[in-house]
Amino acid sequence: MRGVANLGAELDLTDTLTQTALVQIIKEYRIKALVAKKTKERVVRFTRRRRQHLVEQRASLATTQPVAPIDTKKNSTFVDTGEKNTLAKIREAENG
């Protein structure tokens, strides 16, 4: 892509979060070149916003508790509701 070097002065391109944000913005807005001044300014602005969003997202994921494992044996116990489903009615009719 042409013009990526133009962003070097305004963005820290060695930071992985900035790189991720930049790639997401370029793909999302289908940017072909970073030569025009307005395009460059918009990409820098959007990249900074996206980077901040990614930082907040990482922080929120770090503070949330992991989901407790599901107890499959407890959840698989049969509970008799007393209602007869269609299959039970057919079996009852066949067996008398």
C-alpha positions as CSV (number, residue, x, y, z in Angstrom):
1,M,0.0,0.0,0.0
2,R,1.3,3.4,-0.9
3,G,1.7,6.1,1.7
4,V,2.1,4.0,4.9
5,A,5.4,5.8,5.6
6,N,3.4,9.0,5.9
7,L,1.8,7.7,9.1
8,G,5.1,7.0,10.8
9,A,5.4,10.5,12.1
10,E,1.9,10.5,13.7
11,L,1.5,6.9,14.8
12,D,3.8,4.5,16.6
13,L,3.9,1.7,14.0
14,T,6.0,-0.5,16.2
15,D,3.2,-1.0,18.7
16,T,1.2,-4.1,18.0
17,L,-2.2,-2.6,19.1
18,T,-1.6,0.3,16.7
19,Q,-0.8,-2.1,13.9
20,T,-4.0,-4.1,14.6
21,A,-6.1,-1.0,14.7
22,L,-4.6,0.4,11.5
23,V,-5.2,-2.9,9.6
24,Q,-8.8,-3.0,10.9
25,I,-9.4,0.6,9.7
26,I,-7.9,0.0,6.3
27,K,-9.9,-3.2,5.8
28,E,-13.1,-1.7,7.1
29,Y,-13.0,1.5,5.0
30,R,-11.4,-0.2,2.0
31,I,-8.6,2.3,1.8
32,K,-6.4,1.9,-1.3
33,A,-3.7,4.5,-0.6
34,L,-2.6,6.8,2.1
35,V,-1.3,9.6,-0.1
36,A,-4.1,12.2,0.2
37,K,-3.9,14.5,3.2
38,K,-7.5,14.1,4.2
39,T,-7.4,10.4,3.9
40,K,-4.3,10.3,6.0
41,E,-5.8,12.5,8.7
42,R,-9.0,10.4,8.8
43,V,-7.0,7.2,9.1
44,V,-4.9,8.6,11.9
45,R,-8.0,9.8,13.8
46,F,-9.9,6.5,13.3
47,T,-6.8,4.4,14.2
48,R,-6.3,6.3,17.5
49,R,-10.0,5.8,18.3
50,R,-9.8,2.1,17.4
51,R,-6.6,1.6,19.4
52,Q,-8.3,3.2,22.5
53,H,-11.3,0.9,22.0
54,L,-9.0,-2.1,21.8
55,V,-7.2,-1.1,25.0
56,E,-10.6,-0.7,26.8
57,Q,-11.8,-4.0,25.5
58,R,-8.6,-5.8,26.7
59,A,-9.0,-4.1,30.2
60,S,-12.7,-5.2,30.4
61,L,-11.8,-8.8,29.4
62,A,-9.0,-8.9,32.0
63,T,-11.4,-7.9,34.8
64,T,-14.3,-10.2,33.9
65,Q,-14.5,-13.5,35.7
66,P,-14.1,-16.7,33.6
67,V,-17.3,-18.6,33.1
68,A,-17.7,-21.5,35.5
69,P,-17.5,-24.9,33.9
70,I,-20.9,-26.5,33.3
71,D,-21.7,-29.5,35.4
72,T,-23.0,-31.9,32.8
73,K,-24.0,-34.7,35.2
74,K,-26.1,-32.3,37.2
75,N,-27.7,-30.8,34.1
76,S,-28.4,-34.2,32.6
77,T,-30.6,-35.6,35.4
78,F,-34.1,-36.5,34.4
79,V,-36.9,-34.4,35.9
80,D,-40.3,-35.9,35.7
81,T,-42.8,-33.1,35.1
82,G,-45.8,-35.5,35.0
83,E,-46.8,-34.5,31.5
84,K,-47.0,-37.2,28.9
85,N,-45.4,-36.4,25.6
86,T,-46.5,-37.8,22.2
87,L,-44.1,-40.7,22.3
88,A,-45.3,-41.8,25.8
89,K,-48.9,-41.7,24.7
90,I,-48.2,-43.8,21.6
91,R,-46.3,-46.4,23.8
92,E,-49.2,-46.5,26.3
93,A,-51.7,-47.1,23.5
94,E,-49.6,-49.9,21.9
95,N,-48.9,-51.7,25.2
96,G,-52.5,-51.4,26.4
